[in-house]
Amino acid sequence: FPDHQISIESSTADGIEHVLRVHSDRDPGQFYLWNEYDGKVRHLLDPRPQVKAADMPRTQAVRFKARDGMELVGYLTLPKQKPAQKLPLIILPHGGPHGVRDSWGYDMEAAAFANAGYAVLKVNYRGSGGYGNAFEKKGYRNWGTTMINDMTDAVDWAIKQNIADPKRICTYGASYGGYAALQ
């Protein structure tokens, strides 16, 4: 399954058969049954047959430096039908904020916005999970300061890369993402 991630969603009690989810940034996922004994993999189901991977935008990991020099990771989804220049930009902060993170893969909201012509940037700001305890703790008591600065630094990066139009930028989110949007 080139350019896809594979995760084991469930297994039989004897550990011989596994339900696999195979997904990518453009494919919300297909389910397969893998038999470890004979090595055969067979398709089980496509939960979203209406989503055609060829119609979906790609998402790429990006790295940039925050104002204090810390390297941060984000995920950028760009429209397929437009050059990646001076696009309207949506910052899409995840909820939580602690322990939760953004990762590479299919995101229905990011895809919908990108297909409407927007660049979408998701940022793993300090406090996000998946980067160790020290990184997560750097977000504690910094909801309206360091964490917001990290998102602002992501916007500055997108502007400097000529991806974002500085006059057409917004933040949209739910849970902590909604709080961040108000900040």
Order of alpha helices (4+ residues) and beta strands (2+ residues): beta-beta-beta-beta-beta-beta-beta-alpha-beta-alpha-alpha-beta-alpha
